């Protein structure tokens, strides 16, 4: 999936440009929200929510490192 497709998919989960750690874990089929902390580390947040385009960029960056 490309960046825009991921952003669109995450936005449809909650109808917002922001996502919580729990929502991200659920979207990625993780039972434990701590599993997504490595993607969220260092990202700016508003309350308990993260800006979806920042999260997607971190996911893409992490997936390139893992390959």
Secondary structure, DSSP 8 states (H G I E B T S, - for coil): --HHHHHHHHHHHHTSSEEEHHHHHHHTT-SSGGGGHHHHTT--EETTEEEHHHHHHHHHHHHHHH-
